[in-house]
Amino acid sequence: MIRKGEQYKESIRDGREVWVNGERVTDVTAHPMFKPLVDIRARIYDMQHEPATKPVLTYRDEDGNEHAIANKLPATQEDWVAKRRATDAVLDDVAGVVTRVGDETVGEMWSLYDGQDVLNEVDPQFSKNIRTHIDRVLYSDPFHVSANTDPKGDRSKRPQDQDPDMLLHVVKETDAGIIVRGAKYETAAAYANQAFTKPTIANWGDAELSDYAVGFICDLSSPGLKFICRTGFAGRAPAEDYPLANRFDEIDTLLIFDNVLIPWENVLFYRHTRAAQFIRATLHRYSAFAFVQRILRFADMMIGAALFNVRQTGLEKQPAVQEKLATLAVYREGINAHLSAAIAHTERSPGGLLMPNQSLLYTGRVHACSNLPAMMHVARELCGGQICVTPDAAAFRHPETGKWLEKYYSINEHWNAEDRRKLLAFARDLLNSDYAGHRLTFQLFAQSPPFAHLGAVYRNFDFSGPLDFVKKSAGLSDRVAPERKKAAE
Ligand SMILES: Cc1cc2nc3c(=O)[nH]c(=O)nc-3n(C[C@H](O)[C@H](O)[C@H](O)COP(=O)(O)OP(=O)(O)OC[C@H]3O[C@@H](n4cnc5c(N)ncnc54)[C@H](O)[C@@H]3O)c2cc1C
């Protein structure tokens, strides 16, 4: 029901074909670029068993079976409070921000659970399959990731008019299942167990795309999959100088489907453009919560790094410095307010689950993501130029250079050179390094691009309130009666 870290590690030692930096990886659990994140994922599994953290990360169902809180179908407000608490417990324990570790992606399946009537239009077997998979997640506790984005190629052409594999599609039906070809970008897939694989953003009104309108659970041990990963950050430079890159890099994969058999029981929809449309419109109605929660914790890291720095340098009392710290606090509390209010004003989903308030959640996601670059810049400014000019740890250790660095980086009786070096290295990796830039791009795109975030706001904000107000205030006639906008279904 709840796995242990070692069981998870064993499950991904399955001979999968993983490549990184031109190298064939024989064991992702041992490779230096993957090991840090595999260890964190294993640690989360082990936390589910440890007395101190088990009550926060697990629950017992009515039959007495234990499951992960993260996998629980949300039915009550308390479920959302418990999910938020569990995620915070994990981030506190690992002392950093990891996003794609399962709890942030599993909710995508609940969106399809809400669409069972849409699935039934084609074949009731499909709605049965989604229910089975939601149960299977509860009982087998897999590491579940997300697959949406294809390479796509030339968007001005239909996929049939270029290399048809630019979008993942079905090439054959067999008694055992469907055979698919194509590719998807998937963070963490190389060390995960399964991915909810579904169509990317496209014009699903075109019926000819139906071979491409396919959604399924991909068992990441399946033959025919090739995991071509981008180079990891871990091990590129010393951990002392890049403490976040070496511990928290979540490696992205271009996952190639070279004629992969998807058994019928794993197919969630097929030749069903309306299901593709439905899932694109509702995909993040649950999972955006855990995604945005990570940005709040990232904001905490920026505030902590900036405040420690201005304390070290004696600048905290400057009003202009306090204003910048307050700007960061406003950003952080803006995210906090959206998340808290989204739980306080939950909504019943069409499938009977409890959703975070959709308008508050999606506006919170835009607030968190769109202001992140500016907030990183404020934090960078507060940390000062020393985050990018400070020599590395080796120079602090060397007897010739170390004595000079000791002299110039020792500030007072509270802050010695080593702590100042550590803080500057941390801030550099948070705000300035290659890894920091990667994290920023992750927040920009990993839950679809900004235009899709705004599209979700447009579909879920209730415009009738402002329309009513203006109608009354301007004395407009009843001919312009506002239409009530409701959440996309
Ligand atoms: C670090 C990282 C991790 C990722 N992890 C995952 C993952 O785990 N799973 C997954 O499925 N995907 C993942 N992605 C992929 C991500 O979902 C895509 O990058 C994203 O959906 C954008 O698609 P694209 O890169 O093809 O950009 P494009 O589609 O080429 O879009 C680029 C830009 O073009 C403009 N644009 C394109 N289409 C439109 C439109 N219709 N209307 C208005 N403007 C438009 C926008 O400005 C958009 O930002 C990840 C991406 C990154 C960077």
The ligand as an SDF file (V2000), in Angstrom:
LIG
                    3D

 53 58  0  0  0  0  0  0  0  0999 V2000
   12.0880   22.6240  -17.3710 C   0  0  0  0  0  0  0  0  0  0  0  0
   10.8920   22.1140  -18.1120 C   0  0  0  0  0  0  0  0  0  0  0  0
   10.2660   20.9580  -17.6780 C   0  0  0  0  0  0  0  0  0  0  0  0
    9.1650   20.4580  -18.3630 C   0  0  0  0  0  0  0  0  0  0  0  0
    8.5420   19.3210  -17.9160 N   0  0  0  0  0  0  0  0  0  0  0  0
    7.5020   18.8170  -18.6030 C   0  0  0  0  0  0  0  0  0  0  0  0
    6.8540   17.6160  -18.1850 C   0  0  0  0  0  0  0  0  0  0  0  0
    7.2220   17.0300  -17.1680 O   0  0  0  0  0  0  0  0  0  0  0  0
    5.8300   17.1330  -18.9230 N   0  0  0  0  0  0  0  0  0  0  0  0
    5.4170   17.7760  -20.0500 C   0  0  0  0  0  0  0  0  0  0  0  0
    4.5060   17.3070  -20.6850 O   0  0  0  0  0  0  0  0  0  0  0  0
    6.0060   18.8970  -20.4790 N   0  0  0  0  0  0  0  0  0  0  0  0
    7.0310   19.4330  -19.7820 C   0  0  0  0  0  0  0  0  0  0  0  0
    7.6370   20.5700  -20.2150 N   0  0  0  0  0  0  0  0  0  0  0  0
    7.2400   21.0960  -21.5050 C   0  0  0  0  0  0  0  0  0  0  0  0
    6.3170   22.2340  -21.3740 C   0  0  0  0  0  0  0  0  0  0  0  0
    5.0350   21.7550  -21.0800 O   0  0  0  0  0  0  0  0  0  0  0  0
    6.3950   22.9740  -22.7000 C   0  0  0  0  0  0  0  0  0  0  0  0
    7.6610   23.5840  -22.7810 O   0  0  0  0  0  0  0  0  0  0  0  0
    5.3010   24.0240  -22.7980 C   0  0  0  0  0  0  0  0  0  0  0  0
    4.0610   23.3930  -22.8610 O   0  0  0  0  0  0  0  0  0  0  0  0
    5.4900   24.9090  -24.0160 C   0  0  0  0  0  0  0  0  0  0  0  0
    5.5880   24.1430  -25.1740 O   0  0  0  0  0  0  0  0  0  0  0  0
    6.8190   24.3710  -26.1600 P   0  0  0  0  0  0  0  0  0  0  0  0
    8.0940   24.3100  -25.3800 O   0  0  0  0  0  0  0  0  0  0  0  0
    6.6480   23.4350  -27.2830 O   0  0  0  0  0  0  0  0  0  0  0  0
    6.6520   25.8660  -26.6220 O   0  0  0  0  0  0  0  0  0  0  0  0
    5.7870   26.4340  -27.8180 P   0  0  0  0  0  0  0  0  0  0  0  0
    4.4980   25.7130  -27.9670 O   0  0  0  0  0  0  0  0  0  0  0  0
    6.6820   26.5250  -29.0170 O   0  0  0  0  0  0  0  0  0  0  0  0
    5.4530   27.8580  -27.2840 O   0  0  0  0  0  0  0  0  0  0  0  0
    6.4390   28.9000  -27.1900 C   0  0  0  0  0  0  0  0  0  0  0  0
    5.7110   30.2180  -27.0650 C   0  0  0  0  0  0  0  0  0  0  0  0
    4.9740   30.4880  -28.2550 O   0  0  0  0  0  0  0  0  0  0  0  0
    3.8080   31.2030  -27.9200 C   0  0  0  0  0  0  0  0  0  0  0  0
    2.6350   30.3760  -28.2820 N   0  0  0  0  0  0  0  0  0  0  0  0
    2.6500   29.0970  -28.7340 C   0  0  0  0  0  0  0  0  0  0  0  0
    1.3930   28.6550  -28.9750 N   0  0  0  0  0  0  0  0  0  0  0  0
    0.5770   29.6760  -28.6540 C   0  0  0  0  0  0  0  0  0  0  0  0
   -0.8450   29.8250  -28.6740 C   0  0  0  0  0  0  0  0  0  0  0  0
   -1.6620   28.8630  -29.0660 N   0  0  0  0  0  0  0  0  0  0  0  0
   -1.3580   31.0110  -28.2510 N   0  0  0  0  0  0  0  0  0  0  0  0
   -0.5350   31.9990  -27.8220 C   0  0  0  0  0  0  0  0  0  0  0  0
    0.8140   31.9120  -27.7820 N   0  0  0  0  0  0  0  0  0  0  0  0
    1.3620   30.7630  -28.2090 C   0  0  0  0  0  0  0  0  0  0  0  0
    3.8580   31.4510  -26.4300 C   0  0  0  0  0  0  0  0  0  0  0  0
    4.5350   32.6450  -26.1470 O   0  0  0  0  0  0  0  0  0  0  0  0
    4.6720   30.2740  -25.9440 C   0  0  0  0  0  0  0  0  0  0  0  0
    5.2160   30.4640  -24.6650 O   0  0  0  0  0  0  0  0  0  0  0  0
    8.7110   21.1170  -19.5240 C   0  0  0  0  0  0  0  0  0  0  0  0
    9.3310   22.2900  -19.9520 C   0  0  0  0  0  0  0  0  0  0  0  0
   10.4070   22.7880  -19.2620 C   0  0  0  0  0  0  0  0  0  0  0  0
   11.0560   24.0410  -19.7640 C   0  0  0  0  0  0  0  0  0  0  0  0
  1  2  1  0
  2  3  1  0
  2 52  2  0
  3  4  2  0
  4  5  1  0
  4 50  1  0
  5  6  2  0
  6  7  1  0
  6 13  1  0
  7  8  2  0
  7  9  1  0
  9 10  1  0
 10 11  2  0
 10 12  1  0
 12 13  2  0
 13 14  1  0
 14 15  1  0
 14 50  1  0
 15 16  1  0
 16 17  1  0
 16 18  1  0
 18 19  1  0
 18 20  1  0
 20 21  1  0
 20 22  1  0
 22 23  1  0
 23 24  1  0
 24 25  2  0
 24 26  1  0
 24 27  1  0
 27 28  1  0
 28 29  2  0
 28 30  1  0
 28 31  1  0
 31 32  1  0
 32 33  1  0
 33 34  1  0
 33 48  1  0
 34 35  1  0
 35 36  1  0
 35 46  1  0
 36 37  1  0
 36 45  1  0
 37 38  2  0
 38 39  1  0
 39 40  1  0
 39 45  2  0
 40 41  1  0
 40 42  2  0
 42 43  1  0
 43 44  2  0
 44 45  1  0
 46 47  1  0
 46 48  1  0
 48 49  1  0
 50 51  2  0
 51 52  1  0
 52 53  1  0
M  END
$$$$
